[in-house]
Structure formats: C-alpha cells, structure tokens
C-alpha cells in the first residue's frame, strides 16, 4: 500500500469513526424527541378525551337527577297530605314550573276518582290559564310554558295516559314490581325541541293513585356540548337508553332522534362497549368523513344514557409535525457543519502521524512477515513497541482466561504478577478472593432467608388455625352451657319427684308437669348437643384440611359455607353480609380443600381487617363461582378498596399496611402461592367501578394426584 493511499484511508476511517457517531446521536435524539412528543400528545389527548366524556356524563347525570328528584318531591308532597287538595296541587305545580327554568312542563295525574271528587268537577269551568280535568272530572293538570312566550304558563289536562309510557308504563312498573321508582321516557322532538319526561308514582296507602311528573327541554345540554366542542375540539354524541341520538355537536348531521345503528356509528359503539375496548380509548376511521378519530364513551346512570366523544387524530399530531420540520432542518445543517469541522481537524492530525507511517512503510518494504515476532527482534522504537504490544497481548490473554474462570465459578486460577508495580494482577486476584467469599456469604444468607420465610409462613398458617380453634371453642361453649343448665334442672326435678314418691305425696298434676318439663329439657339437650356436634364436625373437616395436603372430591360452594361456620365467632359481631353463589347445577371438583379453605379464610379476614376497619363498618362480600374449562371465582367486597400502589404490591411477601397492629404481610402472599403453586391457577386484582376490591381466581377443576 502506498503512503498517499494509506493516509487517505486513515483519514476516511477517522472521519467515519468520529463524525458518524455524533451525527447518529443527533439523528436519534431528533427522532426520539418526535416519537416521544407524539406518544405523549396522543396519551394526553386520550386522557383528556376520557376525562371530558366523564365530565359530560356527570353534568348530564346531575341534570337528569335534578329532574327526577323534582318529580319525586312532588309525589312526596302529594303523599304527605296534598293529595285530594286540587287547588293546592294546582298552585304547587305552577310554583315548581316557575322556579325551574329548565323545565317546560309540570303535571299531576290522578287515577279515575282516586280522590273521590271526580263527580264534583264534571263540567267544571276552566281557570283563566286553561282546563285541568277531563270530561269525567278526573284531575289531570298539566302546566307548561308557552313556546312563543316562555314567561307565560298554560294549563290543560293530560291526554293519552292509558297508552303512554310516562303514565301507563310507570303504573305497570309499580304494579309489577311494587317499588316507587322513577320513569324516564325516551326523548322526543316536540315543536322543534328535544324533550324528555320524568315521572314518579303517587302511592296512597300502598295503592297506585297517580303520577307526578316534569318535562324537561334538552336545549341547555346542547348548548353545553357545543361549548365543549368550541373549547376542546371534541365532538359529542348523547345517546338515550335505546341508543337513539339525543344531541350531537356535528353540524348538519341530521342525526337527532335517529337510532345509532342506522347512522354508521353503531359498529363503533359496539366496539367501544366490547370487553377489549371498555377501559381504553378506541382509534378508528369515522364513517362520515373517513378520517381517523379517537373515540371513547361514558355511562349516565340516571336514565341509562350514554356519552360518546371523538377527537380528530390530525388535530393532535399536527402541531407536533409542525414543530418537527424546522428541527429536522436544523439537525441536517448541524450534521453538515460537524462533517466540515471534523474533516478539518482530522486532516491536520494525519499530518502529525506521517512520520510513523513512513517507518511502517520502510518496514513493510523489507519483505518480512507481518507476524509480530519478526518486529520484536528489532532494537529500535518499533521493536520496543511491538515487544511491549506482544507482552500486552499475552497479559490480556492471561487476564481474560482468569476472568472467564471467575465468571464460571472457578476461583483457583490467579494472574501472574508481571512486576512489583503490577497492581492490576493484585486487584484481579483480590477480586477473585472477595467474590468467592461474597458468593459463599450470599448463599448462606439466601438459605437462612428461605428458612426464615418458611418458618414465618408456617407460623402464619398455625396462627390462622389457632384463630379457628379459638373461635370454634367459643361457639361450642354456648350450646354446651345450655346443655349443662338443662341437665342440672332435670336432675333437680328428678330429686324432687323421688322425694314426693317416697313420701306418697305425688299428685297426678305434678307428675304431668314433671313429664312435660322433662320433655322440654330433653328437647333442649338434643338440639344444643346436635348444634355442638355440627360445629365440631365443621371444625374437624376444615382443621384437618388445613393441616394436610390430601386431594378429595368436593363442592366448592358447600365447602366455603363450612369454612364460614368456623369464622362465625369473628363475623357474628360485624354487620358484614357474605353471599356465596355458584352456577347451577354445581359439579364436584377434585382439588385441595386445605388450600381452598386457607385462600377463602385469608380473603375474608383481609376484607374484614382492611376493607371494613376490623369489622366496624357494614358491607357485603360476594363470592361468585363459575365453571367452564376451569373453575373461576369472583371475590368482591364493598370495603374501602386499595390504592394503585397497594394493588401492585398486594401479593409481595412481608408487605402490609397494618404492620402497626401486628400484620405480618404474608396473608396475601400465602394466597398467591396456594393458587399458583398448589392449585396450578392464577389470581389477579381486577378494576372495580365502585368501592371495594375484586379478586379473580381461576384454576383447574381436577388436579392430578
């Protein structure tokens, strides 16, 4: 290789090795910023979309709740003494309408002759505002606002009660289910306005006597939705219980009152309600303009309405792309400048190493092998350099062999000391010794930690069994105490009868009373002895199952009820209701009853201690057992629940929020190990809309022996 070619090759390599990494770093930084900014913008937009849906749902829910509450208060007023006072009822309904600008109509509707006054009002003269009874004198006042003058109130009688949902539907609902629950009708368009009716039954002495109701215009909701769109660029669809479009912010859409399935958005709504998208924002193509949008929904409890929102993807990523273009241009200009600067300094540096290259060129022209050993015999600086280089290679190989042996666990090899100044070999040899000692100490500590954990787990299990023994013993004392009392009383009666027989003073009446009391005492003895026997039998089954690992056939719901008997002493002083429901017919499973008992006990006690403040709060625990390919157990309570941080660590050993009151932090870890390792299943914490916790457990119905 000639000198100019070698110099140019060296310059090119230095340029590649020095300049290229810097340019690559700039490019990676710019691309990372773009993707990171894009992902953050999309994540924030999804979060804002979900929050907006929840805000809209909350606002509409409040409006619906206010209207329902107004109808309920009107019904309560009737039931509290106003029923039958037609003049007071008229004034009251008119006052309610005047005080609530959002309402367009307020009304009462009595059953025929419900107040025994219909005959008195037949052919009665209407008021100045209008009539309020039908031809039979039935009380049906309907106050509503004049559409041309909202300040003017008009009175007229209700019509079509027997075929309407707001009256006949509510009456049928009360007669069928027997509860006074509000009725919210499907919204409809009347004279250009979207209206919805809220009615509540009037119940007098347990009988349906009529309705109290209000009509509400949804114009304020439409205004609220338009304001949301103008502020956040988010389109809104408000859907009724039957998934008809109540309101929307789409311009010239003509979607109002149409069923969502007939608009092209039906499939999107179904996907949003499906389990895989129920907790996430959906990205999909809009059927109207074929653009990509983000969609989400929120439920409105009162009325069972739904809010569906969307936001254009281009509105989110557009600003990021606008910022990215000048940054990309700046990165390109910077890369060109870096190439020019590096080329300038590399060209100057290569001039300084030309002397070394000339020496190498002369050495290469001597027709010698390129082996390092041939250069080592020279007495010049290059020979010294190659000899030192060869020693460095050999020393590096020696160090590599020793380090590889240490990594493989062989601590017998050492690095030979090259000179008295060779501190590297001393450091490597010392590292080998220290690592060997550290690994031995770590193994000893790991064994000790494992043994300690096993002892703590066994202690936790025995503590649970001890609590079971204490509770059952306390419960057995009660029937046994009754038996002792009954036996003592029976003995005293026998002694008294014996004395009277001996003295010949026993009468027929006294003997009959003795027989009757003896029968009662024997009955009391038998019942309480049987109760004690049942408690001991349940305790025996549960206790034996918890101390052995034998598999057997069992019905899980029945077995959980057996375990509940053993917990009766703990639960009887609380106001916690526990229900165990299984699919019918429930099959037998071949499983580990001891593991099931301990899992169920720990979950219940965890709810009592943490969810219901040691049983001081009332609540419910619901256990649902399903059978498919595997056994599925849904465990839910209505306690105070867990934070996101606690949910992440709930199965970790020794983690507890109750350590100041003696909690070990092993209860839920034992549950996890029993489900995963003993039952060969899975356990997880699921999201729950209301308060409380929700554990989902599944495992095979039949375990192998």
VEXDRENKE-443462 format. One line per 10 residues: their letters; for each residue z, y, x of C-alpha. Coordinates in Angstrom, 2 decimals. Each point is the difference from the previous one (the first is absolute). Layout:
<rs>
a) Z/Y/X; ...
</rs>
This chain:
<rs>
xxxxxxxxxx) 0.00/0.00/0.00; -0.97/3.36/1.46; 2.49/2.87/0.27; -1.56/2.34/-2.63; -0.13/-2.79/-2.58; 3.63/-0.94/0.72; 1.12/3.60/-0.35; -1.84/0.45/-3.29; 1.38/-3.30/-1.32; 3.55/1.03/0.93
xxxxxxxxxx) -0.46/3.37/-1.67; -1.28/-1.64/-3.20; 2.90/-2.48/-0.11; 2.60/2.73/0.55; -1.60/2.05/-2.74; 0.10/-2.98/-2.38; 3.55/-1.02/0.92; 1.46/3.53/-0.14; -2.00/1.99/-2.54; -0.71/-2.74/-2.55
xxxxxxxxxx) 3.70/-0.76/-0.80; 0.67/3.71/-0.64; -3.03/0.29/-2.29; 1.02/-3.24/-1.70; 3.52/1.35/-0.58; -1.43/3.17/-1.58; -2.29/-2.04/-2.25; 2.78/-2.40/-1.02; 2.35/2.93/-0.66; -2.54/1.76/-2.23
xxxxxxxxxx) -0.87/-3.19/-1.89; 3.69/-0.89/-0.37; 0.75/3.48/-1.33; -2.83/-0.32/-2.51; 1.05/-3.42/-1.29; 3.68/0.89/0.03; -0.60/3.25/-1.87; -2.28/-1.79/-2.45; 2.54/-2.76/-0.67; 2.84/2.52/-0.37
xxxxxxxxxx) -2.04/2.11/-2.39; -0.94/-3.04/-2.10; 3.60/-1.32/-0.01; 1.37/3.41/-0.99; -2.67/0.38/-2.66; 0.87/-3.41/-1.46; 3.69/0.90/0.01; -0.72/3.36/-1.68; -2.21/-1.75/-2.55; 2.75/-2.48/-0.90
xxxxxxxxxx) 2.62/2.75/-0.14; -2.25/2.13/-2.20; -0.52/-2.92/-2.38; 3.78/-0.48/-0.20; 0.57/3.74/-0.59; -2.57/0.10/-2.80; 1.46/-3.16/-1.54; 3.50/1.48/0.17; -1.16/3.28/-1.61; -1.84/-1.75/-2.84
xxxxxxxxxx) 2.90/-2.40/-0.46; 2.37/2.97/-0.41; -2.27/1.54/-2.63; -0.26/-3.31/-1.88; 3.76/-0.52/0.27; 0.69/3.50/-1.37; -2.23/-0.63/-3.03; 1.55/-3.43/-0.63; 3.48/1.48/0.39; -0.83/2.75/-2.49
xxxxxxxxxx) -1.09/-2.57/-2.60; 3.12/-2.06/0.72; 2.29/3.04/-0.44; -1.71/0.80/-3.31; 0.62/-3.59/-1.17; 3.63/0.19/1.12; 0.43/3.24/-1.96; -1.24/-1.78/-3.13; 2.33/-2.94/0.59; 2.93/2.35/0.67
xxxxxxxxxx) 0.01/1.54/-3.48; -3.23/1.94/-0.46; -1.77/-2.88/-1.75; -0.63/0.90/-3.62; 0.53/3.74/0.55; -3.66/0.93/-0.31; 0.47/3.73/0.38; 2.01/-0.38/3.19; -2.48/-2.53/1.35; -2.92/2.40/-0.64
xxxxxxxxxx) 1.75/2.83/1.83; 1.06/-2.30/2.82; -3.54/-1.31/0.58; -1.42/3.52/-0.05; 2.61/1.16/2.54; -0.81/-2.89/2.32; -3.70/0.91/-0.08; 0.69/3.68/0.70; 2.30/-0.83/2.96; -2.51/-2.34/1.70
xxxxxxxxxx) -3.32/1.73/0.83; -1.42/-3.27/1.36; 0.19/-1.59/-3.46; -2.73/0.52/-2.61; 1.67/-1.91/-2.84; 3.47/-1.12/-1.17; 0.65/-2.21/-3.02; 2.26/-2.28/-2.01; -1.24/-2.85/-2.14; 2.34/-1.76/-2.47
xxxxxxxxxx) -0.56/-3.38/-1.53; -0.86/0.19/-3.75; 3.12/1.30/-1.82; 2.10/-0.68/3.11; 2.31/2.93/-0.87; -0.08/-0.70/-3.80; -1.56/3.47/-0.63; -3.74/-0.72/-0.38; 0.02/0.43/-3.82; 1.65/3.38/0.34
xxxxxxxxxx) -2.84/1.29/2.19; -2.96/-1.32/-1.97; -2.38/2.93/-0.68; 2.37/2.36/1.88; -1.44/3.35/0.99; -1.07/0.26/3.67; 1.61/2.48/2.36; -1.85/3.04/1.25; -0.90/-1.88/3.20; -1.31/-3.03/-1.94
xxxxxxxxxx) 1.02/-3.25/-1.69; 2.23/-2.70/1.42; 0.09/-2.85/-2.60; -2.67/-2.32/-1.37; -0.81/-0.49/-3.70; 2.95/-2.39/-0.41; 2.45/2.53/1.47; 0.37/-1.90/3.28; 1.40/2.18/2.82; -2.80/0.30/2.63
xxxxxxxxxx) 0.22/3.49/1.61; -2.42/0.62/2.89; 0.41/3.35/1.76; -2.88/0.81/2.37; -1.45/3.00/1.76; -3.07/1.74/-1.31; -2.77/-0.74/2.51; -1.34/3.54/-0.41; 3.44/1.64/0.25; 2.58/-2.10/1.92
xxxxxxxxxx) 2.81/2.35/-1.13; -0.63/-0.89/-3.63; 1.62/-3.20/-1.29; -1.61/-1.96/-2.83; 1.72/-2.57/-2.24; -1.73/-2.94/-1.67; 0.90/-3.60/-0.92; -0.73/-2.93/2.31; -2.89/-2.31/-0.89; -1.08/-3.58/0.77
xxxxxxxxxx) 3.51/-1.18/0.87; -0.50/-3.57/-1.17; -3.01/-0.56/2.27; 0.99/2.15/2.98; 1.57/-1.08/3.26; 2.42/2.94/0.10; 1.63/-1.07/-3.31; -1.04/-3.51/-1.01; -0.06/-1.18/3.61; 3.48/1.35/0.66
xxxxxxxxxx) 1.31/-1.50/-3.25; -1.47/-3.40/0.84; 1.48/0.20/3.51; 3.48/0.70/-1.37; -0.19/-2.69/-2.68; -1.27/-2.56/2.50; 2.32/0.69/2.94; 2.92/1.80/-1.66; 0.41/2.71/2.66; -0.50/3.75/-0.29
xxxxxxxxxx) -2.61/0.59/2.66; -2.49/2.85/0.21; -3.70/-0.42/-0.74; -2.57/1.90/2.12; -3.47/-0.19/-1.55; -3.31/-0.11/1.79; -1.17/3.61/0.74; -2.87/1.30/-2.11; -2.17/3.12/-0.25; 0.59/2.25/-3.02
xxxxxxxxxx) -1.91/3.28/-0.38; -0.77/0.07/3.72; 3.54/-0.79/1.14; 1.38/-3.19/1.49; 3.12/-0.91/-2.01; 2.62/-2.75/0.20; 2.64/-0.96/-2.59; 3.61/-0.97/0.80; 2.10/-1.39/-2.87; 3.50/-1.46/-0.33
xxxxxxxxxx) 1.41/-2.05/-2.90; 2.62/1.39/-2.40; 2.44/-2.82/-0.68; 2.55/0.38/-2.81; 2.62/-2.74/-0.35; -2.15/-2.40/1.99; -3.13/0.55/-2.11; -3.24/1.75/0.96; -0.01/3.25/-1.99; -2.84/1.92/1.62
xxxxxxxxxx) -1.14/1.68/3.21; 0.51/3.17/2.01; -2.92/1.00/2.20; -1.73/2.64/2.08; -3.65/0.61/0.94; -0.66/1.26/3.50; -3.17/1.57/1.43; -0.95/-1.08/3.51; -1.56/3.33/1.01; 2.93/0.82/2.34
xxxxxxxxxx) -0.49/-3.32/1.78; -3.72/0.74/0.44; 0.87/3.41/1.48; 2.53/-1.64/2.33; -2.60/-2.55/1.18; -2.60/2.72/0.64; 2.56/1.91/2.09; 0.62/-3.15/2.03; -3.73/-0.36/0.66; -0.42/3.66/1.00
xxxxxxxxxx) 2.94/-0.17/2.40; -0.46/-3.47/1.57; -3.68/-0.90/-0.69; 1.18/-3.10/-1.84; -1.65/-1.19/-3.22; 2.26/-1.48/-2.70; -0.57/-2.48/-2.86; 2.76/-0.29/-2.62; -0.27/-3.29/-1.93; 1.75/-1.07/-3.19
xxxxxxxxxx) 1.75/-3.29/-0.71; -3.37/-1.47/-1.03; -1.64/1.39/3.15; -1.88/2.73/-1.86; -0.62/3.24/1.91; 2.44/2.66/-1.25; -0.84/2.71/2.52; -2.03/0.36/3.20; -0.83/2.72/2.51; -3.63/-1.10/0.38
xxxxxxxxxx) -2.30/2.77/-1.18; -2.53/-0.81/-2.74; 1.13/-3.62/0.10; 0.25/-0.58/-3.80; 2.53/-2.76/0.76; 2.81/1.10/-2.34; 0.94/-2.57/-2.69; -2.33/-2.55/1.61; 1.29/-3.38/1.11; 0.19/-0.17/3.79
xxxxxxxxxx) -1.91/-3.31/-0.03; -2.99/1.82/-1.51; -0.12/2.74/2.66; -0.71/-1.91/3.19; 3.59/0.45/1.23; 1.27/-3.14/-1.71; -0.61/-2.23/3.03; 1.72/2.52/2.30; 3.06/0.07/-2.27; 0.15/-3.81/-0.03
xxxxxxxxxx) -0.13/-0.10/3.80; 2.76/2.61/0.25; 2.20/-2.10/-2.30; -0.70/-3.24/1.87; 2.83/-1.33/2.24; -1.86/0.65/3.27; -0.43/3.73/-0.83; 3.05/0.65/-2.19; 1.95/1.49/2.94; -2.89/1.57/1.93
xxxxxxxxxx) -2.61/2.71/-0.43; -3.50/-1.32/-0.75; -3.12/1.23/1.79; -3.10/-0.54/-2.15; -3.35/1.45/-1.06; 0.18/2.22/-3.07; -2.33/-1.29/-2.77; -1.05/3.53/-1.02; -1.18/1.61/3.27; 0.01/-3.08/2.33
xxxxxxxxxx) 2.24/1.84/2.49; 2.99/-1.64/1.69; 3.39/0.98/-1.44; 3.63/-1.04/0.37; 1.55/-1.17/-3.31; 3.61/-0.64/-1.06; 1.97/-0.42/-3.24; 3.51/0.69/-1.33; 1.64/-1.22/-3.20; 1.50/2.21/-2.73
xxxxxxxxxx) 2.87/-1.90/-1.61; 0.26/1.98/-3.24; -3.17/-0.85/-1.89; -1.11/-2.59/2.57; -2.70/2.39/1.26; -1.69/-0.11/3.41; -0.98/2.69/2.50; -3.02/-0.74/2.22; -0.83/2.46/2.81; -2.83/0.23/2.50
xxxxxxxxxx) -0.88/2.11/3.04; -3.28/0.15/1.90; -0.01/-1.59/3.43; -2.35/2.71/1.29; 2.62/2.68/-0.85; 2.42/-1.79/2.33; -2.15/-0.88/3.01; -2.25/3.09/-0.17; 2.46/2.39/1.75; 0.67/-2.61/2.71
xxxxxxxxxx) -3.71/-0.38/0.70; -0.40/3.79/0.09; 2.73/0.25/2.65; -1.41/-2.95/1.95; -3.47/1.46/0.67; 1.05/2.95/2.25; 2.54/-2.24/1.73; -2.73/-2.54/0.76; -2.20/2.75/1.47; 2.89/1.26/2.13
xxxxxxxxxx) 0.61/-3.55/1.29; -3.69/-0.35/0.96; 0.03/3.31/1.91; 3.26/-1.00/1.72; -1.48/-3.34/1.08; -3.03/1.72/1.57; 2.26/2.43/1.87; 2.14/-2.89/1.25; -3.10/-1.80/1.34; -1.12/3.13/1.87
xxxxxxxxxx) 3.45/0.63/1.50; 0.52/-3.62/1.03; -3.50/-0.17/1.57; 0.76/3.11/2.07; 3.32/-1.30/1.38; -1.31/-3.56/0.56; -2.97/1.35/1.98; 2.39/1.94/2.27; 2.30/-3.01/0.42; -2.79/-2.41/1.06
xxxxxxxxxx) -0.90/2.28/2.90; 3.46/-0.59/1.45; -0.35/-3.80/0.03; -3.47/-0.11/1.66; 1.62/-0.70/3.38; 1.64/-3.17/-1.34; -3.28/-1.06/-1.62; -1.88/0.44/3.36; 2.51/-2.29/1.70; -0.47/-2.62/-2.69
xxxxxxxxxx) -3.82/0.35/0.32; 0.19/-0.69/3.80; 2.26/-2.99/-0.64; -2.44/-1.38/-2.56; -2.97/0.36/2.43; 1.78/-2.27/2.55; -1.27/-3.12/-1.88; 3.59/-1.21/-0.67; 1.36/-1.88/-2.95; 1.74/2.07/-2.62
xxxxxxxxxx) 3.07/-2.19/0.19; 3.11/1.99/0.70; 0.97/-2.22/2.94; -2.98/1.29/2.07; 1.19/3.58/-0.37; 3.59/-0.89/0.89; -0.88/-0.79/3.71; -1.16/3.59/0.61; 2.35/2.26/1.86; -0.99/3.22/-1.77
xxxxxxxxxx) 1.40/1.62/-3.11; -2.24/-2.09/-2.27; 1.30/-3.19/1.58; 3.54/1.22/-0.46; -0.85/0.97/-3.59; -1.47/-3.44/-0.78; 2.90/-1.82/1.69; 2.44/2.04/-2.03; -2.14/-0.60/-3.04; 0.03/-3.76/0.64
xxxxxxxxxx) 3.79/0.03/0.38; 0.23/1.96/-3.24; -2.19/-2.61/-1.74; 2.10/-2.87/1.30; 3.24/1.79/-0.90; -1.32/0.76/-3.48; -1.00/-3.65/-0.45; 3.48/-1.06/1.10; 1.64/2.44/-2.41; -2.32/-1.10/-2.82
xxxxxxxxxx) 0.88/-3.66/0.55; 3.73/0.75/-0.05; -0.26/2.24/-3.09; -2.05/-2.64/-1.82; 2.65/-2.59/0.82; 2.75/2.33/-1.29; -1.97/0.62/-3.21; -0.30/-3.77/-0.42; 3.75/-0.46/0.40; -0.05/-1.24/3.63
xxxxxxxxxx) 2.54/2.08/1.94; -0.04/-2.14/3.17; -2.79/1.88/1.77; 0.56/3.14/2.07; -2.16/2.62/1.70; 0.00/-0.15/3.81; 1.33/3.16/1.62; -2.75/1.63/2.02; 2.18/2.45/1.94; 3.40/1.57/0.01
xxxxxxxxxx) -1.41/2.87/-2.08; -1.46/-2.34/-2.67; 2.24/0.97/-2.94; -2.61/-1.25/-2.50; 0.63/-3.67/0.87; 3.76/0.60/-0.26; -0.47/1.63/-3.42; -2.20/-2.85/-1.29; 2.41/-2.67/1.27; 2.94/1.90/-1.53
xxxxxxxxxx) -1.94/0.37/-3.27; -0.54/-3.75/-0.07; 3.71/-0.67/0.50; 1.09/2.59/-2.59; -2.52/-1.20/-2.54; 1.16/-3.59/0.44; 3.59/1.10/-0.56; -0.98/2.18/-2.97; -1.93/-2.80/-1.69; 2.94/-2.37/0.42
xxxxxxxxxx) 2.37/2.59/-1.44; -2.41/0.74/-2.85; -0.31/-3.70/-0.85; 3.80/-0.33/-0.04; 0.34/3.08/-2.23; -2.73/-1.25/-2.33; 1.76/-3.35/-0.39; 3.32/1.75/-0.62; -1.59/2.37/-2.54; -1.67/-2.90/-1.83
xxxxxxxxxx) 3.28/-1.93/-0.11; 1.88/3.10/-1.23; -2.62/0.64/-2.70; 0.18/-3.61/-1.17; 3.79/0.24/-0.17; -0.23/3.25/-2.01; -2.53/-1.55/-2.38; 2.25/-3.03/-0.53; 2.96/2.34/-0.51; -1.96/1.96/-2.58
xxxxxxxxxx) -0.90/-3.23/-1.81; 3.63/-1.21/0.05; 1.14/3.45/-1.18; -2.38/-0.31/-2.94; 1.35/-3.50/-0.73; 3.56/1.32/0.30; -0.70/2.70/-2.56; -1.47/-2.69/-2.26; 3.15/-2.15/0.36; 2.28/2.98/-0.66
xxxxxxxxxx) -1.92/1.06/-3.10; -0.16/-3.50/-1.50; 3.69/-0.61/0.73; 0.91/3.21/-1.81; -2.13/-0.97/-3.01; 1.40/-3.57/-0.11; 3.56/1.41/-0.08; -0.61/1.55/-3.42; -0.83/-3.22/-1.99; 2.58/-1.98/1.98
xxxxxxxxxx) 2.65/2.61/-0.87; -0.89/-0.37/-3.67; 0.28/-3.80/0.33; 3.44/0.28/1.59; 1.19/2.30/-2.78; -1.39/-2.29/-2.72; 1.54/-3.10/1.62; 3.41/1.71/0.31; -0.13/1.04/-3.64; -1.00/-3.53/-1.05
xxxxxxxxxx) 2.92/-1.46/1.97; 2.51/2.35/-1.63; -1.30/-0.99/-3.48; 0.31/-3.70/0.89; 3.60/0.46/1.11; 0.80/1.87/-3.22; -1.63/-2.73/-2.15; 1.83/-2.75/1.89; 3.33/1.71/-0.65; -0.76/0.37/-3.73
xxxxxxxxxx) -1.12/-3.64/-0.24; 3.18/-1.11/1.72; 2.14/2.04/-2.37; -2.05/-1.03/-3.06; -0.65/3.63/-0.96; -3.79/0.00/0.47; -1.77/1.15/-3.15; -3.57/-0.74/-1.04; -0.96/3.67/0.32; 1.38/0.23/3.54
xxxxxxxxxx) -1.84/-3.15/1.00; -3.27/1.38/-1.43; 0.47/3.25/1.93; 0.69/-2.03/3.12; -3.22/-1.98/-0.48; -2.01/3.23/-0.58; 1.42/1.77/3.08; -0.48/-3.15/2.07; -3.68/-0.07/-1.03; -0.46/3.67/0.91
xxxxxxxxxx) 1.71/-0.50/3.38; -2.13/-3.06/0.79; -3.13/1.91/-0.95; 1.05/2.86/2.29; 0.73/-2.47/2.82; -3.37/-1.73/-0.37; -2.01/3.25/-0.10; 1.69/1.55/3.03; -0.04/-3.23/1.99; -3.73/-0.29/-0.74
xxxxxxxxxx) -0.49/3.63/1.07; 1.83/-0.68/3.28; -2.04/-3.16/0.51; -3.27/1.92/-0.54; 1.05/2.68/2.50; 0.97/-2.57/2.59; -3.23/-1.93/-0.58; -2.12/3.15/0.48; 2.02/0.94/3.08; -0.38/-3.50/1.43
xxxxxxxxxx) -3.75/0.02/-0.43; -0.43/3.48/1.50; 2.52/-0.54/2.81; -1.48/-3.37/1.02; -3.51/1.48/-0.07; 1.05/2.89/2.26; 1.60/-2.31/2.60; -2.85/-2.53/0.18; -3.74/0.25/0.51; -1.06/-2.86/-2.25
xxxxxxxxxx) -3.05/0.43/-2.22; 0.04/-1.02/-3.66; -1.79/0.57/-3.31; 1.27/2.95/-2.00; -0.98/2.59/-2.62; 0.40/3.36/1.73; 1.06/2.11/-3.01; 2.67/-2.54/-1.00; 1.24/-0.15/3.57; 0.20/3.82/0.26
xxxxxxxxxx) 2.12/-0.01/-3.18; 2.31/-2.56/1.67; 0.34/2.36/2.98; 0.78/2.87/-2.39; 2.99/-1.96/-1.31; 1.39/-0.09/3.51; -0.42/3.80/0.20; 1.64/0.64/-3.38; 3.27/1.13/1.58; -1.84/2.73/1.95
xxxxxxxxxx) -2.31/1.09/-2.83; 2.32/-0.12/-3.00; 1.65/3.35/0.85; -3.37/1.76/0.28; -2.46/1.30/-2.59; -2.96/-1.69/1.65; -2.29/-2.06/-2.22; -1.85/-2.87/1.68; -3.00/-1.68/-1.65; -1.87/-3.02/1.36
xxxxxxxxxx) -3.40/-0.65/-1.61; -2.44/-2.76/0.91; -3.45/-0.93/-1.21; -0.03/-2.68/-2.67; 0.01/-2.95/0.32; 1.82/0.23/3.32; -0.83/-2.88/2.36; 2.32/-1.70/2.45; -0.29/0.91/3.69; 0.93/-2.03/3.05
xxxxxxxxxx) 1.78/2.51/2.19; 3.18/0.93/1.86; 2.68/0.98/-2.56; 2.36/1.23/2.72; -2.56/2.48/1.29; -0.83/1.14/-3.57; 3.70/0.47/-0.81; 0.64/2.08/3.09; -3.15/2.10/-0.52; 0.90/0.73/-3.64
xxxxxxxxxx) 3.68/0.69/0.83; -0.83/2.40/2.83; -2.55/1.89/-2.12; 2.44/0.39/-2.91; 2.90/1.06/2.25; -2.31/2.39/1.86; -0.88/1.63/-3.35; 3.67/0.15/-1.09; 1.23/1.49/3.30; -2.86/2.33/0.93
xxxxxxxxxx) -1.96/0.55/-3.21; 2.92/0.36/-2.47; 2.72/1.40/2.33; 2.16/-3.16/0.14; -0.56/-0.57/-3.71; 1.31/3.41/-1.07; -3.33/0.92/-1.59; -1.71/-1.69/-2.93; -3.49/-1.43/0.32; -2.26/-3.00/-0.36
xxxxxxxxxx) -1.20/-2.74/2.32; -3.17/-1.78/-1.10; -1.27/-3.24/1.54; -3.46/-1.22/-1.05; -1.20/-3.44/1.15; -3.70/-0.83/-0.12; -1.78/-3.22/0.88; -3.55/-0.16/1.30; -1.08/-1.52/3.29; 3.40/1.10/1.28
xxxxxxxxxx) 3.33/1.03/-1.48; 0.13/3.80/-0.38; 3.30/1.78/-0.55; 0.11/3.68/-0.97; 3.50/1.39/0.61; 0.61/3.53/-1.33; 3.04/2.18/-0.63; 0.54/3.50/-1.38; 2.39/1.13/2.73; -0.35/2.96/2.31
xxxxxxxxxx) -2.77/-1.67/2.03; -0.84/0.28/3.70; -1.52/2.72/2.12; -3.24/-0.64/1.89; 1.96/-0.30/3.26; 2.36/-2.62/-1.46; -2.95/-1.98/-1.43; -1.52/-0.27/3.48; 3.24/-1.38/1.51; 1.51/-1.88/-2.95
xxxxxxxxxx) -0.74/-3.44/1.52; 1.05/0.93/3.57; 3.11/-1.85/1.27; 3.20/2.06/0.19; -1.57/2.95/-1.87; 2.25/1.27/-2.80; 0.78/3.25/-1.81; 3.46/-1.35/-0.89; 1.46/-0.56/3.47; 2.98/2.32/-0.62
xxxxxxxxxx) 1.11/-2.34/-2.81; -0.44/-3.23/1.93; -3.71/-0.77/-0.46; -1.38/-2.34/2.67; -3.69/0.74/-0.48; -0.85/-3.73/-0.13; -0.31/-0.54/-3.77; -3.66/0.99/-0.43; -0.90/-1.47/3.42; 1.37/-3.34/-1.21
xxxxxxxxxx) -2.06/0.37/-3.19; -3.12/0.67/2.08; 0.58/-2.98/2.29; 0.75/-2.33/-2.93; -3.19/1.04/-1.85; -2.30/-0.05/3.04; 1.38/-2.88/2.07; 1.81/-2.25/-2.49; -2.17/0.45/-3.12; -3.25/0.64/1.98
xxxxxxxxxx) -0.66/3.09/-2.10; -0.21/3.78/0.13; 2.21/2.89/-1.14; -0.86/3.68/-0.20; 1.24/3.27/-1.48; -2.39/1.36/-2.64; -0.46/3.53/-1.28; 1.86/0.79/-3.23; -0.85/3.02/-2.19; 3.53/0.32/-1.39
xxxxxxxxxx) 3.32/-0.22/1.84; 1.27/-3.21/1.54; -1.47/-2.65/2.30; -2.71/-2.59/-0.47; -0.13/-3.12/2.20; -2.96/-2.37/-0.29; 0.54/-3.59/1.20; -2.48/-2.86/0.00; 0.25/-3.51/1.45; -1.46/-3.48/-0.60
xxxxx) 1.24/-1.78/-3.11; 0.41/-3.27/1.92; 1.32/-0.06/3.56; -0.82/-2.96/2.28; 2.95/-2.21/0.92
</rs>
